[in-house]
Amino acid sequence: MTGLFELLGLGASAELLSLSGWGGNLLRGLANSLQIAFGAFGLGLVIGLFGAYGKLYGGKVTRDLLAIYTTVIRAVPELVLILILYYVGSDIINKISEAMGGGRVEINGVAAGIWVLGVVQGAYATEVLRGAIKAVPVGQIEAAKSYGMPALMIMRRVTIPAMMSFAVPGLANLWLIATKDTALLAVVGFNELTLETRQAASSTRAYFTFFLAAGFLYLMVTLCSGAVFARVEKWARRGQPSLKGGKT
């Protein structure tokens, strides 16, 4: 047990490649994972909201382009997408920089991770929000139009509040997917939780201990996220009839 506490301690001896003090590295990796997950989830929501409206109310070209985007992103394995988006995006940015007379750009790992996972999240969020918008009773939209509300006001005051109860369960799943997908960023060298865990396990040969600890941290994130989204869903469903004991 003493050896376990030493391995997962918060000391700085991991930098000295000793057999203790790797707990701080795991927590640092978890913080990086959550930072990327929050950013990617937020970016995905923005993309998803505009994508959903584009699919529902956009012109033919807009709808076709969004259909291609969501189909390709959901069809290609996420690991392959991460590699493509990371390396292609980095190459494009550096070529633009060189064309403008600058040197090669050192791309921030967190920003790149948010961009890559955000694009992936956006495709799924588009479909989740599109379904939620379609679930809003048409009469509410027509009533808002009859009062002369412009489109943006209808979206802000009617559509988004009304669709939240339908969207929250799907968005909760997307958030959990975002937290787990950060592990895939280890393949491009991001110091998130999985990479930190692998480095700790490789240095100490305590593979079971460290991967079990990483699994526990992911589980804690999931449990806390579940509690938060349960409260959000309860808030989104306020004023709506609920089923209790089989009765409305």
C-alpha positions in Angstrom: 0.0 0.0 0.0 2.9 2.3 0.8 4.3 1.7 -2.7 0.9 2.6 -4.2 0.8 5.9 -2.4 4.3 6.7 -3.5 3.6 6.0 -7.1 0.4 8.2 -7.1 2.0 10.9 -4.9 1.9 14.5 -5.8 5.6 15.1 -5.5 7.9 16.4 -8.2 10.1 13.3 -8.3 8.5 12.1 -11.5 10.5 14.7 -13.4 13.6 12.9 -12.0 12.4 9.6 -13.3 12.1 8.0 -9.9 9.4 5.6 -8.9 7.2 8.0 -7.1 5.3 11.3 -7.5 3.3 10.6 -10.7 0.0 11.6 -9.2 0.7 15.3 -10.1 1.3 14.3 -13.7 -2.0 12.4 -13.9 -3.9 15.4 -12.5 -2.1 17.7 -14.9 -3.1 15.5 -17.7 -6.7 15.4 -16.5 -6.7 19.2 -16.4 -5.5 19.3 -20.0 -8.1 16.8 -21.0 -10.9 18.8 -19.4 -9.6 22.0 -20.9 -9.7 20.5 -24.4 -13.0 18.8 -23.8 -14.7 22.1 -22.6 -13.3 24.0 -25.6 -14.2 21.3 -28.1 -17.7 20.9 -26.7 -18.4 24.6 -26.8 -17.1 24.9 -30.4 -19.1 21.9 -31.4 -22.3 23.5 -29.9 -21.7 26.7 -32.0 -21.1 24.7 -35.2 -24.0 22.4 -34.4 -26.5 25.3 -33.8 -25.6 27.0 -37.1 -25.4 23.6 -38.8 -28.9 22.6 -37.6 -30.4 25.8 -38.7 -28.6 25.6 -42.0 -29.9 22.1 -42.6 -33.5 23.1 -41.7 -33.8 26.5 -43.2 -30.8 27.0 -45.5 -30.8 26.9 -49.3 -30.1 23.8 -51.3 -26.3 24.4 -51.5 -26.1 25.0 -47.8 -28.1 21.9 -47.0 -26.0 19.8 -49.4 -22.7 21.1 -48.0 -23.8 20.4 -44.4 -25.0 17.0 -45.4 -21.6 16.2 -46.8 -19.9 17.5 -43.6 -22.0 15.5 -41.2 -21.9 12.4 -43.3 -18.2 12.4 -43.7 -17.4 13.2 -40.1 -19.7 10.5 -38.8 -18.6 7.9 -41.3 -14.8 8.2 -40.8 -13.2 6.8 -37.6 -12.4 9.6 -35.1 -8.8 8.6 -34.8 -8.3 9.0 -38.6 -10.2 12.3 -38.5 -7.9 13.6 -35.7 -4.8 12.7 -37.7 -6.2 14.3 -40.9 -7.4 17.5 -39.3 -4.3 18.0 -37.2 -1.7 17.5 -39.8 -3.7 19.0 -42.7 -4.7 22.0 -40.6 -1.1 22.5 -39.4 0.2 22.3 -42.9 -2.3 24.8 -44.2 -1.5 27.3 -41.5 2.2 27.0 -42.1 1.8 27.4 -45.9 -0.3 30.5 -45.4 2.3 31.9 -43.0 5.2 31.2 -45.4 3.2 32.7 -48.3 2.9 35.9 -46.3 6.6 36.0 -45.6 6.6 34.6 -42.1 8.2 31.5 -40.7 6.7 28.3 -39.5 4.1 28.6 -36.9 4.3 26.7 -33.6 0.8 25.6 -33.1 -0.5 25.5 -29.5 -1.4 22.0 -28.5 -4.6 22.9 -26.6 -5.9 25.2 -29.4 -5.2 22.5 -32.0 -6.9 19.9 -29.8 -10.0 22.1 -29.4 -10.1 22.7 -33.1 -9.8 19.1 -34.1 -12.3 17.7 -31.6 -14.6 20.7 -32.1 -15.0 19.9 -35.8 -15.9 16.3 -34.9 -18.3 17.4 -32.2 -19.9 19.9 -34.5 -21.2 17.2 -36.9 -22.8 15.2 -34.1 -24.2 18.3 -32.4 -25.7 19.4 -35.7 -27.9 16.3 -35.9 -28.8 16.4 -32.1 -29.9 20.0 -32.3 -31.7 19.5 -35.7 -33.8 16.8 -34.1 -34.4 18.9 -31.0 -35.5 21.9 -33.2 -37.9 19.7 -35.2 -39.4 18.5 -31.9 -40.5 22.0 -31.0 -44.3 22.3 -31.7 -44.9 24.2 -34.9 -47.6 26.3 -33.3 -45.1 28.0 -31.0 -43.0 29.2 -33.9 -46.1 30.3 -35.8 -47.4 32.2 -32.8 -44.0 34.0 -32.5 -44.2 34.9 -36.2 -47.7 36.2 -35.8 -46.4 38.6 -33.1 -43.9 39.9 -35.7 -40.8 38.6 -34.1 -37.7 38.5 -36.3 -36.0 35.2 -37.0 -33.1 35.8 -34.5 -35.6 36.8 -31.7 -37.6 33.6 -32.4 -34.5 31.5 -32.2 -33.4 33.2 -28.9 -36.7 33.4 -27.1 -38.7 30.5 -28.5 -36.8 27.8 -30.3 -33.7 27.5 -28.1 -35.6 27.4 -24.8 -38.3 25.0 -26.1 -35.8 22.6 -27.7 -33.5 22.4 -24.6 -35.4 19.6 -23.0 -35.1 17.5 -26.1 -31.5 18.4 -26.7 -29.9 17.9 -23.2 -29.8 14.1 -23.2 -28.0 14.0 -26.6 -25.7 16.8 -25.6 -24.8 15.0 -22.4 -23.7 12.1 -24.4 -21.6 14.4 -26.7 -19.9 15.9 -23.7 -18.9 12.4 -22.4 -17.7 11.5 -25.9 -15.6 14.7 -25.9 -14.0 13.8 -22.6 -13.1 10.3 -23.9 -12.0 11.5 -27.3 -9.3 13.6 -25.7 -7.5 10.3 -25.2 -7.1 9.9 -28.9 -5.0 13.1 -29.0 -2.2 11.2 -27.4 -1.3 10.0 -30.9 -0.3 13.5 -31.9 1.6 14.1 -28.7 -0.8 16.1 -26.5 -0.1 15.8 -22.8 -3.6 14.7 -21.8 -4.5 12.1 -19.2 -3.9 9.0 -21.4 -0.4 10.1 -22.6 0.6 11.1 -19.0 -0.7 7.7 -17.8 1.3 5.8 -20.5 4.5 7.7 -19.7 4.1 7.0 -15.9 3.4 3.4 -16.5 6.3 3.0 -18.9 8.7 4.6 -16.5 7.6 2.6 -13.4 6.3 -0.6 -15.1 3.3 -0.3 -12.9 0.8 -0.5 -15.8 -2.1 -1.8 -13.9 -1.8 0.8 -11.1 -1.7 3.8 -13.4 -4.3 2.8 -16.0 -6.6 1.8 -13.2 -6.0 5.3 -11.7 -6.7 6.9 -15.0 -9.9 4.9 -15.4 -11.0 6.1 -11.9 -10.4 9.7 -12.9 -12.5 9.3 -16.1 -15.2 7.6 -14.0 -15.3 10.5 -11.6 -15.6 13.0 -14.5 -18.5 10.9 -15.8 -20.3 10.8 -12.5 -19.9 14.5 -11.9 -21.0 15.3 -15.4 -24.1 13.1 -15.0 -25.1 15.0 -11.9 -24.6 18.3 -13.6 -26.6 17.3 -16.8 -29.4 15.8 -14.6 -29.8 19.3 -13.0 -29.7 21.0 -16.4 -32.3 18.6 -17.8 -34.5 19.2 -14.8 -34.2 23.0 -15.3 -34.9 22.6 -19.1 -38.1 20.6 -18.3 -39.4 23.0 -15.7 -43.1 23.6 -16.3 -43.5 20.5 -18.4 -45.7 17.5 -17.3 -43.7 14.6 -15.9 -44.4 10.9 -15.5 -44.4 9.7 -11.9 -45.5 6.2 -11.0 -47.0 5.8 -14.5 -49.3 8.8 -14.2 -49.0 12.2 -15.8 
